[in-house]
């Protein structure tokens, strides 16, 4: 289950990176970084 949640968080963060091309917001960058880290840790650990 943790791997599935990590996979979902990772792709959610990738989708938010696409959002950056439309509007550059500092909070969006923080959310992307946090989701990438959480997704990586849940998927790999």
C-alpha positions as CSV (number, residue, x, y, z in Angstrom):
1,X,0.0,0.0,0.0
2,X,2.9,2.4,0.8
3,X,4.3,1.9,-2.7
4,X,1.0,2.7,-4.3
5,X,0.7,5.9,-2.2
6,X,4.2,6.8,-3.0
7,X,3.6,6.3,-6.7
8,X,0.5,8.5,-6.5
9,X,2.3,11.3,-4.7
10,X,5.1,11.2,-7.2
11,X,2.8,11.5,-10.2
12,X,0.8,14.2,-8.5
13,X,4.0,16.2,-8.0
14,X,4.8,15.7,-11.7
15,X,1.4,17.0,-12.6
16,X,1.9,20.0,-10.4
17,X,5.2,20.7,-12.2
18,X,3.2,21.1,-15.4
19,X,1.1,23.7,-13.4
20,X,4.2,25.8,-13.0
21,X,4.2,26.6,-16.7
22,X,0.8,28.3,-16.2
23,X,1.4,30.2,-13.0
24,X,4.7,30.4,-11.0
25,X,3.8,30.4,-7.3
26,X,6.2,29.8,-4.4
27,X,3.7,27.6,-2.5
28,X,3.3,25.4,-5.6
29,X,7.1,24.8,-5.6
30,X,7.0,23.9,-1.9
31,X,4.2,21.4,-2.5
32,X,6.0,19.9,-5.4
33,X,9.2,19.4,-3.4
34,X,7.3,17.9,-0.5
35,X,5.3,15.5,-2.6
36,X,8.4,14.4,-4.5
37,X,10.2,13.6,-1.3
38,X,7.2,11.9,0.3
39,X,6.5,9.9,-2.9
40,X,10.1,8.8,-3.2
41,X,10.4,7.8,0.5
42,X,7.1,5.8,0.4
43,X,7.9,4.1,-2.9
44,X,11.5,3.2,-2.2
45,X,11.6,2.5,1.5
